[in-house]
Amino acid sequence: MAVLVLTLAPITSLRAQANYEIQVYPSETADKNTTFFELHSNFTGAGTTNACAFSALNPCVFATDRQLHETLEITHGFSDIFEVGLYFFSSAAPGQGWRYVGSHLRPRIRAPEEWKLPVGLSLSTEFGFVKNGFDEGQWNMEVRPIVDQKIGAFYWAINPALDWWFKGPQAGTGLKGVSVSPNAKVSWDFTDKITGGFEYYGATGSLTEMAPLAQQQHVLYPAIDLNLSPDWEVNFGYGIGLAGIGDHNIFKLILGRRLKF
């Protein structure tokens, strides 16, 4: 269920799913009249250390090293195939204090089961703002196709996200300003309660230009899902930078609870 850290490269603007909500989305949507509350907690152990003389007249991005992010996600199912999610992002780091970062709205629709597709299929759109100091741009939109499949104990999902800005350095640059962020997950049910696997988050460039490898972003998360109850979600993992730029040594935890309304 996707928001997202930006890294502005010299040649191409790269955007991967940010450390505010690190998750590969499944195709399922929330059940009708069900509200899902999720708390996303993420800590960056090794991030950027750039100084930021932040002011309203001097846009810049705070250092992400040792930054703690807490994101509240509230998702409601309005029908059997349609949901809307709302995000509230916050951040804390040494010398920065605790700050409200911004909010996003995320409607999502999935293919109905009557279609009898061999894979799960849904489409998520996400739009909103982040405050100055946390990104090069302030308003953006994301389109995220979601494909997944469960085969016995094995599960896989891919989320090839496209992202562009309405306000920021890449705004108004056409397809060159549309960032490509491929995300994927594979996992295995070791028991009825424990699922383990890997999650991948990347940023490879724009729709018109692949960035050089040194300017891309590739992070792999060994991750565990605890299947304690249909009403609860528990996911945690540790992000390891494989290549390119971006944050590394990221600890993430997702706690979710479903309620009927």
C-alpha positions as CSV (number, residue, x, y, z in Angstrom):
1,M,0.0,0.0,0.0
2,A,2.9,4.2,-2.0
3,V,5.2,7.8,-0.5
4,L,8.7,8.5,-1.3
5,V,13.2,10.0,-0.6
6,L,14.4,12.1,-3.5
7,T,17.9,12.3,-4.8
8,L,18.5,15.0,-7.3
9,A,21.3,13.8,-9.6
10,P,23.3,16.2,-11.8
11,I,22.0,14.8,-15.1
12,T,18.6,13.2,-14.3
13,S,16.2,13.7,-11.4
14,L,16.0,10.4,-9.5
15,R,13.2,9.6,-7.2
16,A,12.8,6.3,-5.3
17,Q,10.1,5.4,-2.9
18,A,11.2,7.5,0.1
19,N,12.0,6.5,3.6
20,Y,8.7,7.8,4.8
21,E,6.7,4.8,3.6
22,I,8.9,1.9,2.4
23,Q,6.5,-0.7,1.1
24,V,5.9,-2.8,-2.1
25,Y,2.1,-2.6,-2.6
26,P,0.0,-5.7,-3.0
27,S,-2.8,-5.7,-5.5
28,E,-5.5,-6.2,-2.9
29,T,-7.5,-3.2,-1.8
30,A,-9.1,-2.7,1.6
31,D,-12.5,-4.5,2.1
32,K,-15.6,-2.4,1.7
33,N,-16.4,-0.4,4.9
34,T,-13.0,-1.3,6.4
35,T,-10.5,1.3,7.6
36,F,-6.8,0.3,7.8
37,F,-4.5,2.3,10.1
38,E,-0.7,1.9,9.5
39,L,2.3,3.4,11.2
40,H,5.5,3.4,9.1
41,S,8.6,3.9,11.2
42,N,11.9,4.2,9.3
43,F,15.4,5.2,10.5
44,T,18.3,6.1,8.2
45,G,21.6,4.9,9.7
46,A,23.8,6.3,6.8
47,G,22.4,9.1,4.8
48,T,23.4,12.5,3.4
49,T,25.3,14.9,5.6
50,N,25.0,18.1,3.6
51,A,24.5,21.3,5.5
52,C,21.2,23.1,4.8
53,A,20.8,26.8,5.5
54,F,17.1,26.4,5.4
55,S,14.8,29.4,5.0
56,A,11.7,30.3,3.0
57,L,13.9,32.2,0.5
58,N,16.6,29.5,0.3
59,P,15.1,26.1,-0.6
60,C,17.3,23.2,0.2
61,V,17.1,19.6,1.5
62,F,17.9,18.6,5.1
63,A,20.6,15.9,5.7
64,T,19.0,12.5,6.0
65,D,21.8,10.9,8.1
66,R,20.2,9.5,11.4
67,Q,16.8,10.8,10.3
68,L,13.7,9.1,11.9
69,H,10.5,9.2,9.8
70,E,7.1,8.4,11.2
71,T,4.2,8.2,8.8
72,L,0.6,7.6,9.6
73,E,-1.4,6.0,6.8
74,I,-5.2,5.8,7.0
75,T,-6.9,3.8,4.2
76,H,-10.6,3.2,3.8
77,G,-12.3,0.7,1.4
78,F,-15.3,2.4,-0.3
79,S,-16.2,-0.6,-2.4
80,D,-14.9,-4.2,-3.1
81,I,-12.4,-2.8,-5.6
82,F,-11.7,0.8,-4.6
83,E,-9.9,2.4,-1.7
84,V,-8.5,5.8,-0.7
85,G,-5.4,6.3,1.5
86,L,-4.3,9.4,3.3
87,Y,-0.7,10.0,4.6
88,F,0.8,12.3,7.2
89,F,4.6,12.4,7.1
90,S,6.9,13.6,9.9
91,S,10.6,13.6,10.5
92,A,13.1,14.0,13.3
93,A,16.9,14.2,13.3
94,P,19.8,15.7,15.4
95,G,19.8,19.4,15.0
96,Q,16.5,19.4,13.1
97,G,13.9,18.7,15.7
98,W,10.5,17.0,15.0
99,R,8.8,18.4,11.9
100,Y,5.6,17.8,10.0
101,V,6.7,17.0,6.4
102,G,3.6,16.9,4.4
103,S,0.6,14.8,3.3
104,H,-0.5,12.7,0.3
105,L,-3.8,11.3,-1.0
106,R,-3.8,7.9,-2.7
107,P,-6.9,6.5,-4.5
108,R,-6.4,2.9,-5.8
109,I,-8.6,0.6,-7.9
110,R,-8.1,-3.1,-8.6
111,A,-9.3,-5.6,-11.2
112,P,-12.4,-7.4,-9.9
113,E,-12.2,-11.1,-9.2
114,E,-14.9,-11.7,-11.8
115,W,-12.2,-11.0,-14.5
116,K,-10.4,-14.2,-13.3
117,L,-7.0,-12.8,-14.2
118,P,-4.0,-15.1,-13.6
119,V,-2.3,-12.3,-11.5
120,G,-3.5,-9.6,-9.2
121,L,-3.7,-6.2,-10.8
122,S,-4.4,-2.7,-9.5
123,L,-3.5,0.9,-10.2
124,S,-2.5,3.4,-7.5
125,T,-2.3,7.1,-8.0
126,E,-0.8,9.4,-5.3
127,F,-0.5,13.2,-5.1
128,G,0.2,15.8,-2.5
129,F,2.9,18.0,-1.1
130,V,6.0,18.0,1.1
131,K,7.3,21.1,2.9
132,N,10.5,23.0,1.9
133,G,13.5,21.4,3.4
134,F,12.5,17.8,2.7
135,D,12.6,17.8,-1.1
136,E,13.7,19.8,-4.1
137,G,10.1,20.1,-5.1
138,Q,6.9,20.6,-3.1
139,W,4.0,19.2,-5.1
140,N,4.1,15.9,-7.0
141,M,2.1,13.0,-8.4
142,E,2.8,9.3,-8.8
143,V,1.2,6.6,-10.9
144,R,1.9,3.0,-9.7
145,P,0.8,-0.1,-11.6
146,I,0.8,-3.1,-9.3
147,V,1.0,-6.7,-10.4
148,D,1.4,-9.7,-8.0
149,Q,0.7,-13.4,-7.6
150,K,0.6,-16.0,-4.9
151,I,1.7,-19.5,-5.9
152,G,1.4,-21.8,-2.9
153,A,3.9,-20.5,-0.3
154,F,5.6,-18.3,-2.9
155,Y,4.6,-14.6,-3.5
156,W,5.9,-12.0,-5.9
157,A,5.0,-8.4,-6.7
158,I,6.2,-5.6,-9.0
159,N,5.5,-1.9,-8.7
160,P,7.0,0.1,-11.6
161,A,6.2,3.6,-10.3
162,L,6.3,6.8,-12.4
163,D,6.6,10.1,-10.6
164,W,6.6,13.8,-11.7
165,W,6.5,17.2,-10.1
166,F,4.1,20.1,-10.4
167,K,6.4,22.4,-8.5
168,G,10.2,22.0,-8.4
169,P,13.3,21.9,-10.6
170,Q,11.8,19.2,-12.9
171,A,8.3,20.7,-13.2
172,G,7.3,21.4,-16.8
173,T,10.1,19.4,-18.4
174,G,7.8,16.8,-20.0
175,L,8.7,13.2,-20.1
176,K,12.3,14.1,-19.2
177,G,11.0,15.0,-15.7
178,V,9.1,11.8,-15.2
179,S,11.2,9.6,-12.8
180,V,11.1,5.8,-13.0
181,S,11.2,3.9,-9.7
182,P,11.0,0.1,-10.1
183,N,10.0,-1.7,-6.8
184,A,9.6,-5.5,-6.3
185,K,9.1,-8.1,-3.7
186,V,9.5,-11.9,-3.4
187,S,8.7,-13.9,-0.3
188,W,8.1,-17.4,1.0
189,D,5.7,-18.6,3.8
190,F,8.0,-20.5,6.1
191,T,5.1,-21.1,8.5
192,D,1.5,-20.0,8.8
193,K,2.8,-17.0,10.9
194,I,6.2,-16.1,9.4
195,T,6.9,-15.0,5.9
196,G,10.4,-14.0,4.8
197,G,11.8,-12.6,1.6
198,F,13.4,-9.6,-0.1
199,E,12.1,-6.2,-1.1
200,Y,13.8,-4.0,-3.8
201,Y,13.5,-0.2,-4.3
202,G,15.3,1.5,-7.1
203,A,15.5,4.8,-9.1
204,T,16.9,4.4,-12.6
205,G,16.4,7.8,-14.3
206,S,13.6,9.3,-16.4
207,L,11.3,8.0,-19.1
208,T,13.6,9.5,-21.7
209,E,17.0,8.9,-20.2
210,M,18.6,6.2,-18.1
211,A,20.9,7.7,-15.5
212,P,24.5,6.4,-15.2
213,L,24.8,3.5,-12.7
214,A,26.7,5.7,-10.2
215,Q,23.7,8.1,-10.2
216,Q,21.0,5.5,-9.9
217,Q,19.7,4.1,-6.6
218,H,19.3,0.4,-5.7
219,V,18.4,-0.8,-2.2
220,L,17.6,-4.3,-1.1
221,Y,15.7,-5.1,2.1
222,P,15.7,-8.6,3.7
223,A,12.2,-8.4,5.3
224,I,9.9,-10.4,7.5
225,D,6.1,-10.4,7.6
226,L,4.3,-11.7,10.7
227,N,0.9,-13.1,9.9
228,L,-0.5,-12.8,13.4
229,S,-4.1,-12.1,12.5
230,P,-6.1,-11.0,9.4
231,D,-6.7,-7.7,11.3
232,W,-3.0,-7.0,11.9
233,E,0.0,-6.2,9.7
234,V,3.6,-6.5,10.9
235,N,6.5,-6.0,8.5
236,F,10.1,-5.1,9.2
237,G,13.4,-5.1,7.3
238,Y,16.8,-3.7,6.9
239,G,17.9,-1.8,3.7
240,I,21.3,-2.4,2.2
241,G,22.5,-0.1,-0.6
242,L,23.6,-2.3,-3.6
243,A,24.8,0.4,-6.0
244,G,24.6,4.1,-6.8
245,I,23.7,7.0,-4.6
246,G,21.1,7.3,-1.9
247,D,20.6,6.4,1.8
248,H,21.8,3.1,3.3
249,N,21.5,1.1,6.4
250,I,17.8,1.8,6.8
251,F,15.7,0.1,9.4
252,K,11.9,0.0,8.7
253,L,8.9,-1.2,10.7
254,I,5.2,-1.2,9.6
255,L,2.4,-1.8,12.1
256,G,-1.1,-2.0,10.8
257,R,-4.6,-2.6,12.2
258,R,-7.9,-3.1,10.3
259,L,-11.1,-1.9,11.8
260,K,-14.7,-2.2,10.5
261,F,-16.5,1.1,10.0
